[in-house]
Amino acid sequence: MSHRAVVGRLDTQLRGAPFCPAARSYSLFMLQRTLDVWRTIGPADRERIRDALRNTGWEDVLDYAPRHRLGKRRFRLVLEPG
């Protein structure tokens, strides 16, 4: 099995300038962990958090639903069975 740290690119802007960072598997794993916690938070707390993060760019991130789930086996990131 080959190992790929970069799984794609993201076309976005940073302070109005084009910015194309790499989407890395570890970053996606850490985002998944963040979203796992986010989904355990009650509606009132979620609304307070959304208010605090409004206009930061995190609005779309909090609504993101990954197509695949990552896991760790023997210190490597792997796709979990679906």
N, C-alpha and C positions, 0 to 999 in steps of 0.2 A: 504494500500500500504506500503510495507516495504521500508526502507531507507538504501541504501548501499553507503558508501563513497568510498570504494575501488571497482573498476570495473574490475580490472585485474592487470597483472604484465608485466613489460617490461624487457626483457633480453638484456643487453647491457654491455659496459665496461666503466670504469672510470679510466683513466691513466693506461690502460692495465690490470686492475683487473676486474674480473666479478662483475657486479652490477645489481641487480634486484629490482628496486624501484617499489612501488605500483602506478598504474594508478588510480588517484582519480577523481571523478566526477567534483570537483571544479577546479582542474588543467585543465581538458578537456574543461570546460566552459571558463576559462581564455584563453586557446589556441584558442578556437573558436573566442573569441573577438579580439585577435591579428590577426588572419587570416582574419576576416571581414574587418579590417582596411587595411591589406596588399592588399586585392583585390580591394581597391579603389585607390591605388597608380598607377600613370602612369608608362608606360614601362621604360622610361629613369631613373626615380627615383628607380624603382624596381631593375634595373641593378646595380645602384650605391650601393644600400643596399646589394644586393647579393655579390658584390665585397668586401664590408666591412666585411661581415659575412663568407666569404669563409674560409673553413677549421676549422670552429668553431663547426660543427655538426648541424647547423641550416638549411643546404641546403635541407635536406629531410623534415624538419618541414615545411618550406615555401611551399612545394609542397603537403603537406598532405591534403586530402579531407575526412573529417569525414563522416561516413555512416549515422549518426543521428545528429540532431540538438538539443542542450539543450536550455532551457529557464528557467525563474524564475517565480514562482507563489507563492505568500504568503511567500516569503523568502526561498523557497525550489527550488532546481534544479529539472526540469522535462524534459522528452523527449517531444519535440514539435511535433505536428501532421505532418505527412509527405507528 
